[in-house]
Amino acid sequence: MGGHQPSVLGRLSHPKTPPSRRVLLDGSIAARVRSENRYTGGVLLFTLWSTTVTLPHDSAPTDLRAGRCSHSPSATAATRCEPRGPRLLDRVRATARAVHLARSTERAYVSWIRRYILFHGKQHPASLREAAVNEFLTSLAVDRHVAASTQNQALAALLFLYDAVLHSPLERVGAVIRARRPKRLPAVLTQEEVALLLATLTGEPATIATLLYGAGLRLNEALHLRVKDLDITRRQIVIREAKGNKDRVSVLPDCLLRTLSRSLDRWRAAHAAAVTRGAGRVRLPTALAHKYPTLETDWAWQWVFPAARDYVDRASGRHYRHHVHESTIQRAVREAAREARLPKRATCHTLRHSFATHLLEAGHDIRTVQELLGHNDVRTTMIYAHVLNRGGPLIRSPADCLCGPVISRRHAGEAPLHPGQHTTEARSPL
């Protein structure tokens, strides 16, 4: 094409062709067009090529804005604009929310599917089958040296992609080099170490950490507690939508009753003032906000541990209050463990492990502990029984029976006993 080429903006403003029936295509430029179609509603990208296509008069402008135009010379005017569907990762997110997966699971699945696509040179997963999946999973174990749980999570994400999103289930995923899943025992603190850790914490992190140890909660379960979930009279907590989308009941420690009551009284007064100035809203599960609009400001639905500040919702412009962020409590527990100089790795989840182990040490039934922890299978709870079987004062080392005097004198820096030399200590067979 010779001669001077007008700019894209100049061609878009050409006076002889209505913009609603004219598509300008240039191979070097991509125009960002904001769609007004209520069915798409987002920002769509149109690739511009070096030709001009005039649509027939009966074509609707919304079809153009929501479609994808073909630059093939053999395409007819009626087929040059094809409807554009949602992107693959958007379909994954929509399907995950349709089946009510947790948001953390949704983010993990999207991340693994993106890595899978990039691993195969950005090929669409619909053109990849079992061999490609095997190659990706094997690479994770061989090249990346990932743990077995990480490889299983990647496999679960790909199975979800092919089964629920693409509706093309894989026949058989075999010949995969899998990382061995090791049997690990959880780190457990003694009661003295727990007391030292909790004494080092102050303020709201101390209350939350005590709740983790006193009720055996996961961190997210404690932070997602609402006012209505605390039954102070019956000394119990109702954990809603826990792991596996299950509800359960746990014990409310007596040592926290006064602290929680005072904290909720202060928070209730602050919440009433926030509602007066038009704030004081929280996000509700599912579609409760549409069915009961006033529940967003209802006291019973407020967080037990609210964040310090509100945030503004971009869509509605309303002020909402989130709960305390997980990283705030994790950082506080990590710093407290360092300050207390604990010889073990202490995290928020370590307090949950310690809760289960100390209940078993106190003689509680393992089925009761299983219910309090929310485990599906009692074999998961049995790992804490294995923790109790690790040595300890009930088992005496054979070295203490055979070599006690010799070893004690050697470590004390004394001269070893000669043959025939008498000692008040028990004679060693050695």
Secondary structure as GFF3:
##gff-version 3
##sequence-region A 1 430
A	DSSP	alpha_helix	8	12	.	.	.	ID=ss1
A	DSSP	three_ten_helix	19	21	.	.	.	ID=ss2
A	DSSP	beta_strand	22	25	.	.	.	ID=ss3
A	DSSP	beta_strand	30	34	.	.	.	ID=ss4
A	DSSP	beta_strand	43	47	.	.	.	ID=ss5
A	DSSP	beta_strand	51	54	.	.	.	ID=ss6
A	DSSP	alpha_helix	61	65	.	.	.	ID=ss7
A	DSSP	beta_strand	67	69	.	.	.	ID=ss8
A	DSSP	beta_strand	81	83	.	.	.	ID=ss9
A	DSSP	alpha_helix	88	98	.	.	.	ID=ss10
A	DSSP	alpha_helix	103	119	.	.	.	ID=ss11
A	DSSP	three_ten_helix	125	127	.	.	.	ID=ss12
A	DSSP	alpha_helix	130	142	.	.	.	ID=ss13
A	DSSP	alpha_helix	148	160	.	.	.	ID=ss14
A	DSSP	pi_helix	161	165	.	.	.	ID=ss15
A	DSSP	alpha_helix	191	200	.	.	.	ID=ss16
A	DSSP	alpha_helix	203	215	.	.	.	ID=ss17
A	DSSP	alpha_helix	219	223	.	.	.	ID=ss18
A	DSSP	three_ten_helix	227	229	.	.	.	ID=ss19
A	DSSP	beta_strand	230	231	.	.	.	ID=ss20
A	DSSP	beta_strand	236	239	.	.	.	ID=ss21
A	DSSP	beta_strand	248	251	.	.	.	ID=ss22
A	DSSP	three_ten_helix	254	256	.	.	.	ID=ss23
A	DSSP	alpha_helix	257	276	.	.	.	ID=ss24
A	DSSP	alpha_helix	288	291	.	.	.	ID=ss25
A	DSSP	three_ten_helix	293	297	.	.	.	ID=ss26
A	DSSP	three_ten_helix	299	301	.	.	.	ID=ss27
A	DSSP	beta_strand	306	312	.	.	.	ID=ss28
A	DSSP	beta_strand	319	323	.	.	.	ID=ss29
A	DSSP	alpha_helix	326	340	.	.	.	ID=ss30
A	DSSP	alpha_helix	348	361	.	.	.	ID=ss31
A	DSSP	alpha_helix	366	373	.	.	.	ID=ss32
A	DSSP	alpha_helix	378	388	.	.	.	ID=ss33
A	DSSP	alpha_helix	398	402	.	.	.	ID=ss34
A	DSSP	alpha_helix	404	411	.	.	.	ID=ss35
###
